[in-house]
Amino acid sequence: MEHKDDGSIELYATNPEKVPYTILIDVTEHTNLLPIGSSGLVVARPGRSKVSTLKRRTEGQSTNLRYTYSYIGGDYFAKSKGKPIYLIPLPEGTIATGIRMTHIQNRLQPEEENTDYVGISFRFDLPTQILAPRKGVVTAVSMEQYDEQQNLDFDSSENYIELFHEDGSLTKIMVLRAGSQKVKVGQVVFPGDILADSAGEEYNSGLHVRLVNMKPVKDGTNKLKYLHEPMTFISEEGESDFPEMQKVAVIYPEEIVTAEMSKKELKAYKANEPD
């Protein structure tokens, strides 16, 4: 927080990560200052950046500000140019079974079933590579967990790679073989790029990969949370967010692979295409 000569107050944030963070500022006390918008939401880009300026309301009078804040990865304000379509993150031609994951609360035998969407699982028959489902920046790589347990339904420490997308959301790709990552934090990946090797032999469901998309939203007046919305995937059978279990064949249409590329990226992609 910096006090300027004109009486305004500037708020700065230092973000050491590769992903923008949404910050919710809850002003608990302010004197002679205009408010921080109607939502209190600001975004901190990687590095040090100014996130807000509070102007002095009346010249010649002192100003004062007290606040608390919470933050979460992702960009609340970013929007997609269109509805994002995901590739199933398996090699083209793979036969996979898509099924929505069930909420962890349902494993604890609750009185009522929790039907909140928590992501999707794709099951397959043979070990394979796991590929990027969308263009994104690699924001987290956690690949150190070697599971020795068997007959698992869920493991909170499972290996994952996380991607940040231009629409401000993050996609977490889980159940990966420890130490098999082919990408690093900060790297830009495109649909079909190799992320890691598959895993899941220790699970009751066998070999599979799990995905969940996370978008920052407000949770009341002074909290943030992730909204998990169904992802739409393309397959030989068409577009679907898999409301029911379905067996499909993986395809990689060029229009989906290139959908989020910039002009420069698209030109490089076309130049590398085989004749």
ROMARSE-391672 format. One record per residue (C-alpha): z, x, y; residue in one letter; residue number from 1. Coordinates in steps of 0.1 Angstrom, whole numbers, plus 2048, in hexadecimal, padded with zeros to 3 digits. Layout:
BEGIN
<pt><z>Z</z><x>X</x><y>Y</y><r>A</r><k>NUM</k></pt>
...
***
This chain:
BEGIN
<pt><z>800</z><x>800</x><y>800</y><r>M</r><k>1</k></pt>
<pt><z>7F6</z><x>80E</x><y>822</y><r>E</r><k>2</k></pt>
<pt><z>7FF</z><x>801</x><y>844</y><r>H</r><k>3</k></pt>
<pt><z>7E2</z><x>805</x><y>85D</y><r>K</r><k>4</k></pt>
<pt><z>7E3</z><x>80B</x><y>883</y><r>D</r><k>5</k></pt>
<pt><z>7D5</z><x>7E8</x><y>889</y><r>D</r><k>6</k></pt>
<pt><z>7F2</z><x>7D8</x><y>876</y><r>G</r><k>7</k></pt>
<pt><z>7E0</z><x>7D0</x><y>857</y><r>S</r><k>8</k></pt>
<pt><z>7EB</z><x>7DA</x><y>834</y><r>I</r><k>9</k></pt>
<pt><z>7D4</z><x>7E9</x><y>81A</y><r>E</r><k>10</k></pt>
<pt><z>7DB</z><x>7E7</x><y>7F5</y><r>L</r><k>11</k></pt>
<pt><z>7CD</z><x>802</x><y>7DE</y><r>Y</r><k>12</k></pt>
<pt><z>7CC</z><x>805</x><y>7B8</y><r>A</r><k>13</k></pt>
<pt><z>7C7</z><x>824</x><y>7A2</y><r>T</r><k>14</k></pt>
<pt><z>7B6</z><x>81B</x><y>781</y><r>N</r><k>15</k></pt>
<pt><z>7B4</z><x>838</x><y>768</y><r>P</r><k>16</k></pt>
<pt><z>7A0</z><x>824</x><y>74F</y><r>E</r><k>17</k></pt>
<pt><z>77B</z><x>81E</x><y>74A</y><r>K</r><k>18</k></pt>
<pt><z>77D</z><x>7F9</x><y>74E</y><r>V</r><k>19</k></pt>
<pt><z>784</z><x>7E4</x><y>76D</y><r>P</r><k>20</k></pt>
<pt><z>7A6</z><x>7D2</x><y>76E</y><r>Y</r><k>21</k></pt>
<pt><z>7AD</z><x>7B0</x><y>77C</y><r>T</r><k>22</k></pt>
<pt><z>7CD</z><x>7B0</x><y>791</y><r>I</r><k>23</k></pt>
<pt><z>7E1</z><x>791</x><y>79A</y><r>L</r><k>24</k></pt>
<pt><z>7F6</z><x>797</x><y>7B9</y><r>I</r><k>25</k></pt>
<pt><z>813</z><x>780</x><y>7BE</y><r>D</r><k>26</k></pt>
<pt><z>81F</z><x>783</x><y>7E3</y><r>V</r><k>27</k></pt>
<pt><z>845</z><x>77D</x><y>7E4</y><r>T</r><k>28</k></pt>
<pt><z>849</z><x>783</x><y>809</y><r>E</r><k>29</k></pt>
<pt><z>831</z><x>788</x><y>826</y><r>H</r><k>30</k></pt>
<pt><z>835</z><x>788</x><y>84B</y><r>T</r><k>31</k></pt>
<pt><z>819</z><x>784</x><y>864</y><r>N</r><k>32</k></pt>
<pt><z>7FE</z><x>78B</x><y>84A</y><r>L</r><k>33</k></pt>
<pt><z>7E0</z><x>776</x><y>83F</y><r>L</r><k>34</k></pt>
<pt><z>7E2</z><x>76F</x><y>819</y><r>P</r><k>35</k></pt>
<pt><z>7CF</z><x>781</x><y>7FD</y><r>I</r><k>36</k></pt>
<pt><z>7B6</z><x>766</x><y>7F7</y><r>G</r><k>37</k></pt>
<pt><z>7BE</z><x>745</x><y>7E5</y><r>S</r><k>38</k></pt>
<pt><z>7C1</z><x>754</x><y>7C2</y><r>S</r><k>39</k></pt>
<pt><z>7D3</z><x>775</x><y>7C8</y><r>G</r><k>40</k></pt>
<pt><z>7BA</z><x>785</x><y>7B0</y><r>L</r><k>41</k></pt>
<pt><z>7AA</z><x>7A6</x><y>7B7</y><r>V</r><k>42</k></pt>
<pt><z>797</z><x>7BF</x><y>7A1</y><r>V</r><k>43</k></pt>
<pt><z>79F</z><x>7E5</x><y>79E</y><r>A</r><k>44</k></pt>
<pt><z>781</z><x>7FA</x><y>794</y><r>R</r><k>45</k></pt>
<pt><z>785</z><x>81B</x><y>781</y><r>P</r><k>46</k></pt>
<pt><z>794</z><x>835</x><y>799</y><r>G</r><k>47</k></pt>
<pt><z>7A6</z><x>82E</x><y>7B9</y><r>R</r><k>48</k></pt>
<pt><z>79A</z><x>811</x><y>7CD</y><r>S</r><k>49</k></pt>
<pt><z>7A5</z><x>7FA</x><y>7E9</y><r>K</r><k>50</k></pt>
<pt><z>7AB</z><x>7D7</x><y>7DA</y><r>V</r><k>51</k></pt>
<pt><z>7B6</z><x>7C3</x><y>7F8</y><r>S</r><k>52</k></pt>
<pt><z>7BB</z><x>7C4</x><y>81E</y><r>T</r><k>53</k></pt>
<pt><z>7D5</z><x>7AC</x><y>82E</y><r>L</r><k>54</k></pt>
<pt><z>7CD</z><x>7A7</x><y>852</y><r>K</r><k>55</k></pt>
<pt><z>7E8</z><x>7A3</x><y>86C</y><r>R</r><k>56</k></pt>
<pt><z>7EA</z><x>77F</x><y>877</y><r>R</r><k>57</k></pt>
<pt><z>7F9</z><x>784</x><y>89B</y><r>T</r><k>58</k></pt>
<pt><z>7F4</z><x>7A3</x><y>8B0</y><r>E</r><k>59</k></pt>
<pt><z>814</z><x>7B4</x><y>8BC</y><r>G</r><k>60</k></pt>
<pt><z>82A</z><x>7A7</x><y>8A0</y><r>Q</r><k>61</k></pt>
<pt><z>836</z><x>7BB</x><y>883</y><r>S</r><k>62</k></pt>
<pt><z>82A</z><x>7B6</x><y>85F</y><r>T</r><k>63</k></pt>
<pt><z>83B</z><x>7B7</x><y>83E</y><r>N</r><k>64</k></pt>
<pt><z>830</z><x>7B3</x><y>81A</y><r>L</r><k>65</k></pt>
<pt><z>841</z><x>7B1</x><y>7F8</y><r>R</r><k>66</k></pt>
<pt><z>82F</z><x>7A8</x><y>7D8</y><r>Y</r><k>67</k></pt>
<pt><z>82E</z><x>7AC</x><y>7B2</y><r>T</r><k>68</k></pt>
<pt><z>80F</z><x>7AE</x><y>79C</y><r>Y</r><k>69</k></pt>
<pt><z>802</z><x>7AC</x><y>779</y><r>S</r><k>70</k></pt>
<pt><z>7E1</z><x>7BA</x><y>76C</y><r>Y</r><k>71</k></pt>
<pt><z>7CA</z><x>7B7</x><y>74E</y><r>I</r><k>72</k></pt>
<pt><z>7AA</z><x>7C9</x><y>743</y><r>G</r><k>73</k></pt>
<pt><z>789</z><x>7B9</x><y>74D</y><r>G</r><k>74</k></pt>
<pt><z>779</z><x>7AA</x><y>76D</y><r>D</r><k>75</k></pt>
<pt><z>783</z><x>786</x><y>775</y><r>Y</r><k>76</k></pt>
<pt><z>767</z><x>782</x><y>78F</y><r>F</r><k>77</k></pt>
<pt><z>749</z><x>791</x><y>77C</y><r>A</r><k>78</k></pt>
<pt><z>730</z><x>778</x><y>76E</y><r>K</r><k>79</k></pt>
<pt><z>714</z><x>77B</x><y>755</y><r>S</r><k>80</k></pt>
<pt><z>6EF</z><x>776</x><y>75F</y><r>K</r><k>81</k></pt>
<pt><z>6ED</z><x>75D</x><y>742</y><r>G</r><k>82</k></pt>
<pt><z>6FE</z><x>753</x><y>723</y><r>K</r><k>83</k></pt>
<pt><z>705</z><x>773</x><y>70F</y><r>P</r><k>84</k></pt>
<pt><z>6F7</z><x>774</x><y>6EC</y><r>I</r><k>85</k></pt>
<pt><z>706</z><x>78C</x><y>6D3</y><r>Y</r><k>86</k></pt>
<pt><z>6F7</z><x>79F</x><y>6B6</y><r>L</r><k>87</k></pt>
<pt><z>70A</z><x>79D</x><y>696</y><r>I</r><k>88</k></pt>
<pt><z>717</z><x>7C1</x><y>695</y><r>P</r><k>89</k></pt>
<pt><z>708</z><x>7CA</x><y>673</y><r>L</r><k>90</k></pt>
<pt><z>6E6</z><x>7DB</x><y>66A</y><r>P</r><k>91</k></pt>
<pt><z>6C8</z><x>7C5</x><y>66D</y><r>E</r><k>92</k></pt>
<pt><z>6C1</z><x>7B2</x><y>64C</y><r>G</r><k>93</k></pt>
<pt><z>6E5</z><x>7B1</x><y>641</y><r>T</r><k>94</k></pt>
<pt><z>6F1</z><x>790</x><y>632</y><r>I</r><k>95</k></pt>
<pt><z>712</z><x>787</x><y>642</y><r>A</r><k>96</k></pt>
<pt><z>72A</z><x>76A</x><y>642</y><r>T</r><k>97</k></pt>
<pt><z>738</z><x>760</x><y>664</y><r>G</r><k>98</k></pt>
<pt><z>759</z><x>74E</x><y>666</y><r>I</r><k>99</k></pt>
<pt><z>771</z><x>748</x><y>683</y><r>R</r><k>100</k></pt>
<pt><z>792</z><x>759</x><y>680</y><r>M</r><k>101</k></pt>
<pt><z>7B2</z><x>744</x><y>67E</y><r>T</r><k>102</k></pt>
<pt><z>7CF</z><x>749</x><y>696</y><r>H</r><k>103</k></pt>
<pt><z>7EB</z><x>75F</x><y>689</y><r>I</r><k>104</k></pt>
<pt><z>803</z><x>743</x><y>68F</y><r>Q</r><k>105</k></pt>
<pt><z>7F2</z><x>72F</x><y>673</y><r>N</r><k>106</k></pt>
<pt><z>7FD</z><x>74A</x><y>65A</y><r>R</r><k>107</k></pt>
<pt><z>822</z><x>743</x><y>663</y><r>L</r><k>108</k></pt>
<pt><z>820</z><x>71F</x><y>655</y><r>Q</r><k>109</k></pt>
<pt><z>825</z><x>70D</x><y>676</y><r>P</r><k>110</k></pt>
<pt><z>829</z><x>6E7</x><y>679</y><r>E</r><k>111</k></pt>
<pt><z>808</z><x>6E4</x><y>68B</y><r>E</r><k>112</k></pt>
<pt><z>7E8</z><x>6F9</x><y>687</y><r>E</r><k>113</k></pt>
<pt><z>7DF</z><x>70F</x><y>6A5</y><r>N</r><k>114</k></pt>
<pt><z>7BA</z><x>709</x><y>6AA</y><r>T</r><k>115</k></pt>
<pt><z>7B5</z><x>721</x><y>6C8</y><r>D</r><k>116</k></pt>
<pt><z>796</z><x>737</x><y>6C4</y><r>Y</r><k>117</k></pt>
<pt><z>7A0</z><x>75B</x><y>6BC</y><r>V</r><k>118</k></pt>
<pt><z>780</z><x>76B</x><y>6B1</y><r>G</r><k>119</k></pt>
<pt><z>767</z><x>76E</x><y>695</y><r>I</r><k>120</k></pt>
<pt><z>764</z><x>781</x><y>674</y><r>S</r><k>121</k></pt>
<pt><z>744</z><x>78B</x><y>663</y><r>F</r><k>122</k></pt>
<pt><z>747</z><x>793</x><y>63D</y><r>R</r><k>123</k></pt>
<pt><z>72E</z><x>7A8</x><y>62A</y><r>F</r><k>124</k></pt>
<pt><z>72A</z><x>7B7</x><y>607</y><r>D</r><k>125</k></pt>
<pt><z>726</z><x>7DD</x><y>60B</y><r>L</r><k>126</k></pt>
<pt><z>734</z><x>7F7</x><y>622</y><r>P</r><k>127</k></pt>
<pt><z>71E</z><x>7FC</x><y>641</y><r>T</r><k>128</k></pt>
<pt><z>71D</z><x>806</x><y>665</y><r>Q</r><k>129</k></pt>
<pt><z>72B</z><x>7F0</x><y>681</y><r>I</r><k>130</k></pt>
<pt><z>714</z><x>7ED</x><y>69F</y><r>L</r><k>131</k></pt>
<pt><z>718</z><x>7E3</x><y>6C3</y><r>A</r><k>132</k></pt>
<pt><z>714</z><x>7BD</x><y>6C8</y><r>P</r><k>133</k></pt>
<pt><z>70D</z><x>7BF</x><y>6ED</y><r>R</r><k>134</k></pt>
<pt><z>707</z><x>7D8</x><y>708</y><r>K</r><k>135</k></pt>
<pt><z>728</z><x>7E6</x><y>715</y><r>G</r><k>136</k></pt>
<pt><z>73D</z><x>803</x><y>71F</y><r>V</r><k>137</k></pt>
<pt><z>755</z><x>810</x><y>705</y><r>V</r><k>138</k></pt>
<pt><z>778</z><x>80B</x><y>714</y><r>T</r><k>139</k></pt>
<pt><z>78E</z><x>812</x><y>6F6</y><r>A</r><k>140</k></pt>
<pt><z>78C</z><x>823</x><y>6D4</y><r>V</r><k>141</k></pt>
<pt><z>7A9</z><x>81F</x><y>6BC</y><r>S</r><k>142</k></pt>
<pt><z>79F</z><x>82D</x><y>69A</y><r>M</r><k>143</k></pt>
<pt><z>7BE</z><x>83F</x><y>68C</y><r>E</r><k>144</k></pt>
<pt><z>7CB</z><x>825</x><y>674</y><r>Q</r><k>145</k></pt>
<pt><z>7C8</z><x>82D</x><y>64F</y><r>Y</r><k>146</k></pt>
<pt><z>7D3</z><x>80E</x><y>63C</y><r>D</r><k>147</k></pt>
<pt><z>7E2</z><x>813</x><y>61A</y><r>E</r><k>148</k></pt>
<pt><z>7ED</z><x>7EE</x><y>615</y><r>Q</r><k>149</k></pt>
<pt><z>7D9</z><x>7D6</x><y>600</y><r>Q</r><k>150</k></pt>
<pt><z>7D3</z><x>7B0</x><y>601</y><r>N</r><k>151</k></pt>
<pt><z>7D5</z><x>7AE</x><y>627</y><r>L</r><k>152</k></pt>
<pt><z>7CD</z><x>78F</x><y>63B</y><r>D</r><k>153</k></pt>
<pt><z>7D4</z><x>79F</x><y>65D</y><r>F</r><k>154</k></pt>
<pt><z>7DF</z><x>7C1</x><y>66A</y><r>D</r><k>155</k></pt>
<pt><z>7EA</z><x>7C4</x><y>68E</y><r>S</r><k>156</k></pt>
<pt><z>7E3</z><x>7E9</x><y>68E</y><r>S</r><k>157</k></pt>
<pt><z>7BF</z><x>7E7</x><y>682</y><r>E</r><k>158</k></pt>
<pt><z>7A5</z><x>800</x><y>690</y><r>N</r><k>159</k></pt>
<pt><z>790</z><x>7F3</x><y>6AD</y><r>Y</r><k>160</k></pt>
<pt><z>776</z><x>7FC</x><y>6C7</y><r>I</r><k>161</k></pt>
<pt><z>775</z><x>7E9</x><y>6E8</y><r>E</r><k>162</k></pt>
<pt><z>757</z><x>7E3</x><y>6FF</y><r>L</r><k>163</k></pt>
<pt><z>756</z><x>7D7</x><y>723</y><r>F</r><k>164</k></pt>
<pt><z>739</z><x>7C1</x><y>72E</y><r>H</r><k>165</k></pt>
<pt><z>728</z><x>7BA</x><y>74F</y><r>E</r><k>166</k></pt>
<pt><z>736</z><x>796</x><y>74F</y><r>D</r><k>167</k></pt>
<pt><z>759</z><x>7A5</x><y>752</y><r>G</r><k>168</k></pt>
<pt><z>764</z><x>79E</x><y>72F</y><r>S</r><k>169</k></pt>
<pt><z>76E</z><x>7B5</x><y>712</y><r>L</r><k>170</k></pt>
<pt><z>764</z><x>7B3</x><y>6EE</y><r>T</r><k>171</k></pt>
<pt><z>77B</z><x>7C2</x><y>6D3</y><r>K</r><k>172</k></pt>
<pt><z>76A</z><x>7CC</x><y>6B3</y><r>I</r><k>173</k></pt>
<pt><z>784</z><x>7D0</x><y>697</y><r>M</r><k>174</k></pt>
<pt><z>789</z><x>7DB</x><y>672</y><r>V</r><k>175</k></pt>
<pt><z>778</z><x>7FD</x><y>674</y><r>L</r><k>176</k></pt>
<pt><z>77B</z><x>81B</x><y>65E</y><r>R</r><k>177</k></pt>
<pt><z>795</z><x>834</x><y>66C</y><r>A</r><k>178</k></pt>
<pt><z>785</z><x>853</x><y>67D</y><r>G</r><k>179</k></pt>
<pt><z>761</z><x>845</x><y>679</y><r>S</r><k>180</k></pt>
<pt><z>75A</z><x>83E</x><y>69E</y><r>Q</r><k>181</k></pt>
<pt><z>738</z><x>849</x><y>6AB</y><r>K</r><k>182</k></pt>
<pt><z>740</z><x>842</x><y>6D0</y><r>V</r><k>183</k></pt>
<pt><z>759</z><x>84D</x><y>6EA</y><r>K</r><k>184</k></pt>
<pt><z>76A</z><x>83C</x><y>707</y><r>V</r><k>185</k></pt>
<pt><z>754</z><x>839</x><y>726</y><r>G</r><k>186</k></pt>
<pt><z>734</z><x>839</x><y>712</y><r>Q</r><k>187</k></pt>
<pt><z>71A</z><x>81D</x><y>718</y><r>V</r><k>188</k></pt>
<pt><z>70D</z><x>80D</x><y>6F8</y><r>V</r><k>189</k></pt>
<pt><z>6F1</z><x>7F5</x><y>6F2</y><r>F</r><k>190</k></pt>
<pt><z>6ED</z><x>7DA</x><y>6D8</y><r>P</r><k>191</k></pt>
<pt><z>6E7</z><x>7EB</x><y>6B6</y><r>G</r><k>192</k></pt>
<pt><z>6F7</z><x>80C</x><y>6BF</y><r>D</r><k>193</k></pt>
<pt><z>70E</z><x>819</x><y>6A3</y><r>I</r><k>194</k></pt>
<pt><z>733</z><x>816</x><y>6AB</y><r>L</r><k>195</k></pt>
<pt><z>744</z><x>81F</x><y>68B</y><r>A</r><k>196</k></pt>
<pt><z>745</z><x>819</x><y>665</y><r>D</r><k>197</k></pt>
<pt><z>751</z><x>7F8</x><y>655</y><r>S</r><k>198</k></pt>
<pt><z>772</z><x>7F2</x><y>644</y><r>A</r><k>199</k></pt>
<pt><z>786</z><x>7D6</x><y>635</y><r>G</r><k>200</k></pt>
<pt><z>78A</z><x>7DF</x><y>610</y><r>E</r><k>201</k></pt>
<pt><z>7AF</z><x>7DA</x><y>613</y><r>E</r><k>202</k></pt>
<pt><z>7AB</z><x>7B6</x><y>61F</y><r>Y</r><k>203</k></pt>
<pt><z>7AB</z><x>797</x><y>60A</y><r>N</r><k>204</k></pt>
<pt><z>78A</z><x>78E</x><y>61B</y><r>S</r><k>205</k></pt>
<pt><z>77A</z><x>7AF</x><y>612</y><r>G</r><k>206</k></pt>
<pt><z>762</z><x>7C2</x><y>628</y><r>L</r><k>207</k></pt>
<pt><z>75F</z><x>7B2</x><y>64A</y><r>H</r><k>208</k></pt>
<pt><z>75F</z><x>7B9</x><y>670</y><r>V</r><k>209</k></pt>
<pt><z>771</z><x>7A4</x><y>68A</y><r>R</r><k>210</k></pt>
<pt><z>768</z><x>79E</x><y>6AE</y><r>L</r><k>211</k></pt>
<pt><z>779</z><x>78D</x><y>6CB</y><r>V</r><k>212</k></pt>
<pt><z>76D</z><x>789</x><y>6EF</y><r>N</r><k>213</k></pt>
<pt><z>788</z><x>78A</x><y>70A</y><r>M</r><k>214</k></pt>
<pt><z>784</z><x>77E</x><y>72E</y><r>K</r><k>215</k></pt>
<pt><z>7A1</z><x>781</x><y>747</y><r>P</r><k>216</k></pt>
<pt><z>7AD</z><x>760</x><y>755</y><r>V</r><k>217</k></pt>
<pt><z>7CC</z><x>754</x><y>768</y><r>K</r><k>218</k></pt>
<pt><z>7E9</z><x>747</x><y>754</y><r>D</r><k>219</k></pt>
<pt><z>7FD</z><x>733</x><y>76D</y><r>G</r><k>220</k></pt>
<pt><z>803</z><x>740</x><y>790</y><r>T</r><k>221</k></pt>
<pt><z>80F</z><x>763</x><y>789</y><r>N</r><k>222</k></pt>
<pt><z>802</z><x>76E</x><y>767</y><r>K</r><k>223</k></pt>
<pt><z>7E2</z><x>778</x><y>757</y><r>L</r><k>224</k></pt>
<pt><z>7D5</z><x>774</x><y>733</y><r>K</r><k>225</k></pt>
<pt><z>7B5</z><x>777</x><y>71F</y><r>Y</r><k>226</k></pt>
<pt><z>79F</z><x>759</x><y>718</y><r>L</r><k>227</k></pt>
<pt><z>78E</z><x>75B</x><y>6F6</y><r>H</r><k>228</k></pt>
<pt><z>76E</z><x>747</x><y>6F5</y><r>E</r><k>229</k></pt>
<pt><z>756</z><x>743</x><y>6D8</y><r>P</r><k>230</k></pt>
<pt><z>73B</z><x>75D</x><y>6D8</y><r>M</r><k>231</k></pt>
<pt><z>717</z><x>752</x><y>6D0</y><r>T</r><k>232</k></pt>
<pt><z>705</z><x>768</x><y>6B7</y><r>F</r><k>233</k></pt>
<pt><z>6E0</z><x>76A</x><y>6AD</y><r>I</r><k>234</k></pt>
<pt><z>6D5</z><x>76B</x><y>689</y><r>S</r><k>235</k></pt>
<pt><z>6B7</z><x>762</x><y>674</y><r>E</r><k>236</k></pt>
<pt><z>6C6</z><x>73F</x><y>673</y><r>E</r><k>237</k></pt>
<pt><z>6C7</z><x>73C</x><y>699</y><r>G</r><k>238</k></pt>
<pt><z>6E2</z><x>73D</x><y>6B4</y><r>E</r><k>239</k></pt>
<pt><z>705</z><x>733</x><y>6AA</y><r>S</r><k>240</k></pt>
<pt><z>72A</z><x>738</x><y>6B3</y><r>D</r><k>241</k></pt>
<pt><z>733</z><x>730</x><y>68F</y><r>F</r><k>242</k></pt>
<pt><z>748</z><x>711</x><y>691</y><r>P</r><k>243</k></pt>
<pt><z>746</z><x>710</x><y>66B</y><r>E</r><k>244</k></pt>
<pt><z>743</z><x>72C</x><y>652</y><r>M</r><k>245</k></pt>
<pt><z>71E</z><x>736</x><y>64E</y><r>Q</r><k>246</k></pt>
<pt><z>70A</z><x>750</x><y>63B</y><r>K</r><k>247</k></pt>
<pt><z>6EF</z><x>760</x><y>651</y><r>V</r><k>248</k></pt>
<pt><z>6D6</z><x>77C</x><y>652</y><r>A</r><k>249</k></pt>
<pt><z>6DA</z><x>796</x><y>66E</y><r>V</r><k>250</k></pt>
<pt><z>6BC</z><x>79A</x><y>686</y><r>I</r><k>251</k></pt>
<pt><z>6B8</z><x>7AF</x><y>6A5</y><r>Y</r><k>252</k></pt>
<pt><z>69F</z><x>79D</x><y>6BD</y><r>P</r><k>253</k></pt>
<pt><z>693</z><x>7B4</x><y>6D8</y><r>E</r><k>254</k></pt>
<pt><z>69A</z><x>79A</x><y>6F3</y><r>E</r><k>255</k></pt>
<pt><z>6BF</z><x>79A</x><y>6E9</y><r>I</r><k>256</k></pt>
<pt><z>6C1</z><x>7C0</x><y>6E6</y><r>V</r><k>257</k></pt>
<pt><z>6B3</z><x>7C5</x><y>709</y><r>T</r><k>258</k></pt>
<pt><z>6C2</z><x>7A6</x><y>71A</y><r>A</r><k>259</k></pt>
<pt><z>6DD</z><x>7B9</x><y>72D</y><r>E</r><k>260</k></pt>
<pt><z>6CA</z><x>7DA</x><y>734</y><r>M</r><k>261</k></pt>
<pt><z>6C3</z><x>7E5</x><y>757</y><r>S</r><k>262</k></pt>
<pt><z>69E</z><x>7EC</x><y>761</y><r>K</r><k>263</k></pt>
<pt><z>6A5</z><x>811</x><y>75C</y><r>K</r><k>264</k></pt>
<pt><z>6B5</z><x>80C</x><y>73A</y><r>E</r><k>265</k></pt>
<pt><z>699</z><x>7F4</x><y>72F</y><r>L</r><k>266</k></pt>
<pt><z>67F</z><x>80E</x><y>739</y><r>K</r><k>267</k></pt>
<pt><z>690</z><x>829</x><y>724</y><r>A</r><k>268</k></pt>
<pt><z>693</z><x>811</x><y>707</y><r>Y</r><k>269</k></pt>
<pt><z>66E</z><x>809</x><y>708</y><r>K</r><k>270</k></pt>
<pt><z>665</z><x>82E</x><y>70A</y><r>A</r><k>271</k></pt>
<pt><z>679</z><x>835</x><y>6EA</y><r>N</r><k>272</k></pt>
<pt><z>669</z><x>819</x><y>6D6</y><r>E</r><k>273</k></pt>
<pt><z>654</z><x>824</x><y>6B9</y><r>P</r><k>274</k></pt>
<pt><z>62E</z><x>81F</x><y>6BE</y><r>D</r><k>275</k></pt>
***
